[in-house]
């Protein structure tokens, strides 16, 4: 492997950045970067919380994020996720009218008031589930997808395993208190991020401020929708044991500091707050978390997907070099206090011998904070280089021997 410094654009960007954890939801298990920020994180009046930059998959700040707690109606995030999958797979239709069981009709707690004599459509039930937090809607949808709420809970738990939600187990679709029904702040962030990224067509429902069904108008209990125009979701929950809970998601446009043309990109930060003492407190404390994330951490887009970042020598190829770049946008989050302490290097495979195929990994972009490697991105070939003819291949073989 041969090490080299990045190109000019990347050098400029890296001199002012702290890269977050690597891409993918596994990043949610990474350490919080608030410890590197010069501005101390705010004191939060809650049992546990988790602040996450969805755009760069970076954990910003957390407190007991893996503690198992009663999730209350945050459970309905998983209920909705399983229903979204059924709609995507075609096993459930948005205009279907599932029957209303006696269990659903007599469900306790918050309801959307579905009349068994006039069943709601799946689309209406989703509005009632997400906006009104209807327990009856949750049960009706669960029974429509799986036949019974118990079987639906089995599907919910299968999803927790698939998504890597290690501290979650669900017994029902509504979030009503039950033994062995629990989740954690980190797991809720995993789940909310999945909904945002996989089902944007349904995520918009979480931003609606109210919904009227059967002549009953009910507001969305997420107060931040009325306070912060950048907040467009996501879900509240409350029981006596759980306290007041809120998953909040905010989306803001920001300038890309690495682009002299001043282009913009979208940035999303997600907060999960569990165990606040009141409805007002969960809103206030969640707002503090979101503001802390946006105000004290910088998110930058270093490179776009498939943007060339340099040419690298190729042996035995029909052309002498191969263009290199990245398979995904390279986005990072940095505590503003640490922007001068970052260094980056590209380590490329040596020797690069043809044939080389487009998409083939030919090196690694490595980001360091001091001596610590804090993130890596695979460097890939952006084009194919075929093997040269006999003469050039033989000549390069001799050159490699001498080298």
N, C-alpha and C positions, 0 to 999 in steps of 0.2 A: 504494500500500500504506500502511496506517495501523498504527503501532506502539502497543501498549498493554501494560501489565504484566499478568501472570497474575492469576487470582482468588486469594482468600485461602488456599485449601488448597494451591494450587501454590506460592504465595509461601513458605509455611511449609516446604514440602518442598524447594524450590530453595535456600533459605538454608542447607540442610544437606547438599547433594548435589553430586557430580560425575557428570555423565552420561557413560555409556560411548559406544561407537561406535554408529552407526545399526543398526536391525534388519536381519536377513538375514545369510546366511553370509559375505557380502562383508566383514562386520565383522571377520572373522578376519585381514584384511589391515591393520587399523588399528594404530596404535602402542600399545605396552604402557603402562598407566597406573601401573606400579610406580614410575616416575620421579617421580611426584607424591606418593608415600606418605612419611610421616615416618619410619616404621620401614623401615630398609634391607632389601631382599630378601635371602633367605638364600643363602649359597654352596651350590651344588649340584654334587655329584661325578658329573658325567655329561658326555657330549659335547654334547648339545643338549637343549633342553626348551621347553615351551610350556604356559602356564597360562591357562585361558580360563573366563570365567563364561558358562556356557551359557544361563542364564536371561535375561541382559541382552545377550548377544553382545558381551562386552567382553574384550579382551585384557588380562590382568593383568601378565604377566611372561614374558619369553622370552629365549632365548640361541640364536643361530644357527638360528632356526626354519626357514629355507629351505634349509639345507644338505642335499644329497642323500646319503643314507646307505642302507645295506642294512637293510631293515625286518624281516628274519627272519619270525617267525610273526605279526607285526602285519599281514602280508599277508592273513591270514585274515579280517581285518575287511572287506576288499574282497570276498573270496570269499563271506563270509556276506551282505554287502549285495546282491550280484548274485543269490544264491540267494533271499533274502527277496523281491526284486522278482519272481522267477519264481513264487514261491508266491503273491504278491499278484495277479499277472496270470493265474494259473491254468494256466500252462504246466508247472508241477511240483506234484505232490500230496504232502502230508505222509505219506500211508500207502503211497506207491509204494516199491518195492524195486529200486533201480537195480543192474545187474550190477556185479560187482567185476572190473575189468580186471587183467591181470597187472602193469601199471605200478602200479596202486593197491596191490595185494596185496604187492608187493615194495618199496614205497616206503621210503626211509630216514628216520631220525629218529623223532620221536614218532608213535605210532600208537594207534588204538583197537582194532586187531586184528579187523577184519571178515573173516569166513570166506567165501570165494567160494561155498561150498556152501550157505551160509545168509545171503544178503544182508540188510543192515540196511535199515530204513525210512528215508525222508528225515528224519523227525523224530529218529530215533536218530542218524543221521549228523550232524545239526545239534548234538546234544548232544556227540557225539564231537569235532566240529570246534571248538566254542566252549569246552567245559569241559576236554577232554583234549588239545586242540590236535593232533588226529590228522591227519597228512599223508595217510594213506589215505582218511580221510573227505573231505578237501579235493579229492582227485583224483576220487573217485567222484562227488561232487556236481558238480564241474566237467564231467565227462563226461556226466552226466545232463542238465545244462542246455544244453550247447553241442555235445555229440558228441565233443569231444576237449578236452584241457587247453589245447592251443594256441589253439583257437577261443574257449575260455572266457577266455583271457588277452586276446584281442582285445576281448571284451566288458568286461573289467575296465578296459582302457585307454580304451574309449569312455566309461565312467563317470567316469574321472579327468578327461577333457576336459569333460564335462557339469557336473561338480561344481566345476570351476575348480581342480583339484589340479595346479598348474603344475610341481611338482617330483617327480612320481611316474610310474613306468613299471613295469609288471608283466610278467613272463615266464612265471610259473607261479602256481598257486593255493595252494601250500603255504607259500611263503616260503623254500624251500631256496635256497642261494646259486646265483646265475646272473648272467652278464654282462648289463648293462643292466637289472637289476632293482633299483629304488631307490624311495625315498620321502623325506619330510621330516616334521619334528615338526608343522609347521603343517598340512600335508596330512592327516596322521593325525587331527588335531583336527577338521578339516572332515568327514572320513569318519565318525569316531565320533559327532559331533554329528548327522549325518544319520541314523545308525542309531537313536540315542536318540529323535529327534523323529519319524521316519517309521515306525519299526517297534517301538513300545513292547511289543507282544505277544511279540516275539522277544527284545527287549533283556533281559527277565527271566532268560534263560538265562545271561547273563554273571555273575549273582550266585550261581549254584549252586556249592557248595563242592566237590562231587565227583560222579562219575558212574561207574556200573558197567555194563559191557557184556561179554557173553560170559564172565561170571564174573570179569572183571578190573576191580577198583576203582582208579580213578585220581583224585587230587586236582586241583582247580583250582590252577594255579601262581601265581595272584595272591594273595600273602600278605596284602595289605591287607584282603581279605574277612574274615580272622580277627582282624585287629588293630583296624580302625576300623568300627564298626557302620553308619556312614553311607556307606561304600563299597559300591557294588552292581555294579561292573564295573571294567575291561573286558577287557583282553587283554595277555598277556605274549609276549615273543619273545626268542630267543637264537640267535646263531651266533658263531663265533670272531671274525668280522669285525665283526658288528653290536654285539657286547657284549650286556649284559642290558638289555632294553627293557620298558617298561610304559606302557600307556594306562590311567589310573585315573579313575574317575568317582565323585563323592560327592554325595549328595543330603541336604539338611538343611532342616527347617522353621525359619522365623525370623519374628519379629514384624515387622509393617509399621509403621515408625516414623511414617509420615504419617497413620496411622489412630488417632484418639483411643480407638476401641473396642478397640484391641489385636488386630486381626485378624492372621492369619498367612498366609504364602504359601511355596511351595516354591522352594528355590534349589539349583541344581546347578552344581558347578565340575568342570572336566575338566583333568587334567594329562597331558602326554605327555613321557616321559623316555626318551632314547635314549643308548645307549653307557655304561651303568654297568659297574662292574668285577665285580659279583657279584649273585646273587639277593637277598641281604640288603640290599645297597646300593641296588638299584633300588626296593625297598619303602620303605626309610628315607627316601631322597631324594624319592620321590613323596609320601610322607606330609608331608614338610616343605613341599612346594609347596602341597598342598591346605590345610594348616593356615594357611600364610601368606595364601592367598586368603580363607579364611573369617574369619580373625582381624583382618586389616588393611584390608579393603574392605567397605563397606556396600552392600547391594543394597536398593533401595526401590521400592515400587510406587506411583507417583504417581496414576495414574488407571486405572480399568478400561475395557475396551472398551465404547464407546458410552455412557460416563458423561458427562452434560452438564457442561460447564465454563464456560458463559456463553451469553448471548444477544446477537446482533449485529444492528444495524439493516439493514433491507432496503428498497430503493427499488422502487416499482411492484409491490409484492406484496400479496396478499390478507391478509397479516398483517405487522405492522411489524418483527418480528424473526425470526431463525432461531436455533434451538438448535445449539450447536457442541460437538464432542468429538473423539475419536480412534478410528480404525478398529481399533486393537489396544491391548492393555494397554501403558501407558507405564511401563517398568521401567528403572531406571538403577543403575549401580554407581559408588561413590565411594570414593577413598582417605579414610579418616577424618580425615587431617590437612588436607584441602582443603575440608571441608564449609562453611566460612564464605566461600569465595571464588567462589561460583557465583551467577550472575544469569540470570533467564529473562525472555523477552518474547514476546508474541504479535503477529505482524505479519499483519493481515488484509487481504484484497482490498478496495479501495475504488474506486468504490462497489459494493456488492453489489446487483445488479439482478435481480429475478425474471424468468423462473422460475429457482428454485434447486432442485436435485434432491438427495435424500438420498444421502450418500456423496460429494458434490461437494466438491472441495478449495476452501476459502474463506480459507485463511490458513496460517501456519506458526508452530509453537512453536519458538523458537530458544533454545538454552542456551549461555551464555558462561562461560568461565573467564578472568577479566580481560577483555581485548579480543578474545580468540580464541574464535570459534564452534567448539564442540566437538561439537555434535549438533543435529539438527533432527527434528521430527515434523510431518507434515502435519495441519493442523486441517481437519476436514470438517464439512459440514452433517449433522445427525442427523435432519432431517426435510425434507420437500418444501414449498416455498412457491410456489404458483401465481401467475401474473400477475394483477394486479388488473384491474378494469374500466376503461373508457375514461377516465372522469373522474379517478380517482386516478392512473392512469398519466400522464395529461396534466399533472396538477398536480405530480406528482413530477418530470416532465421540466422544467417551468418552475423548480422549486426547485433542480434540479441546475444549470441554466443560471446562476441567480443565485449559487449557491454557487461 
